[in-house]
Amino acid sequence: MDKRSLEHLAGRFREAETRTRILRLELAAAIRQADADGVLQKDICEATGYTRQQVRRIVQAEDETAE
């Protein structure tokens, strides 16, 4: 592998990391909205693949920033 190919791949990786951060924030916002809309935590977990503890942390993180 040459330097140019390696730089290209590293750039693609950094772009993917940025997209991942954005999507993680969007998913967290959607989880908080679903919780506010009364969606059962069990259903949120099934839809996202997150554990109940992860969902609670995401919902509580919003509660803490709102105070």
N, C-alpha and C positions, 0 to 999 in steps of 0.2 A: 504494500500500500504506500502510495506517495503522500507527500505533505499536503498537497492540494485536496486529495480525496479525504484525508483525515480531517482537515479543516472543515470541509463540506459536511462530513458526518457529525462533527462536533457542533457545528452550527444548527443542523437539523435537531440534534439532541437538545440544545438550549431552547429552541423554539417549542419543542414538545414539552419541556419543563414549564415554560410560560403558559402554554395552553392548558396543561394539567392544573396549574395554580388557579387559573381563571375558572375552569370547570369545577374545581373543588369548591370555590366560593359560590358559584351558581347553584351547585347541588346543596350546599349548606343553606342557602337562602330558600331553596325549594322545600327543604326539610322543615325549616322554621315555619314557612307558610302552610305546609300540610298540617303541622302540629296546631297552628293557630286556627286552621279550618276544621279541626276536630278529627283528623284522620288518626286512626288508632296507631299507637307506636308499633305494634306488631306488624301492621300493614306497611308502615314506613320501612321497617327492617326488612321485610320480604322484598319490597320494591328496590331497595338500595343495596342489599347485601351487608349492611352495617349491623353491628350488634346493638342491643338496646342501650348499652352503656355509651356507645359512640353517639347514638341519636340523642340521648339525654345531654351529653356534653355539648353537642352542637346547639340544641335548644337553649340550654342554660347559658351558653356563651353569649347569646343574644340578650338574654335577660340581664346579665351582668353589665353589658355595655349600655343598656337602656337606663340604668339607674344613675 
